[in-house]
């Protein structure tokens, strides 16, 4: 459980350092520009997954802490 959590945390937080890319990709996915190709679609989905994960992060930490106590 903890290993999976740390892996997901690593996957979610490494690209978050570059907020410029995240903003750009969020705009691309919102506007639906197909001219940018599949690379931006991939990054757009990754940003979406990261956003959901970061919203769930406090709940995951709390539930893990409670289960350990």
N, C-alpha and C positions, 0 to 999 in steps of 0.2 A: 504493500500500500504506500509506504513512505517513498520507496524507490520510484514508483510510478509517478507520485506527486512531484518529486524532485525533477524527474525527467520532463514532465509537463511544464514545470516552472522554468526550467532551463530553455525549453523550446519557446515559451511565451515571452520571456523577458530579454533574451539576447537581442532580437531585432528592435525592441522598444527603445533602445538607446538612440536610434535614429528617427526622431519625431518627424523630420521633413519627409522621409519616405512614407511613413504611415499616413501623414496628412494627404500627400499626393495620391497614394493608392486608395485612400478612403474617398477622395473626390472622384477618382476614375470609376470606382465601383458604383458610386451613387449616380453619376451621370451616364454610365453605361456606354462609354466610348469603345466601340468594337475595333476601331482602327489601331489601337495600341497592341493588339494581339493577345495570345494566350498567356504570355509571361505576366502581364499585368492582371489578367484574370486570376492566375495562381496567387500572386501577391495580394490581390484583393481578398480572396478567400482566406488567406493566411491572416490578414489583418482582422477580418471578421471573427475568426476563431480566437485570435488573441484578445480581442475586445470582450468576447463572451467569457473567456477564461479569467481575465482580469476582474470582471464583474463578480465572478464566482469565487475568486481567491479568498476574500475574508471568510466566506462560509466554509470553504475547504479547510482553512487553517483552524477555524473554531471547531468544526466537527472532528478533525484529527486530534486536536488538543483534548476535547471532551472524551474521545474514545481511549486516549492514553491514561486518563485520570482514573 
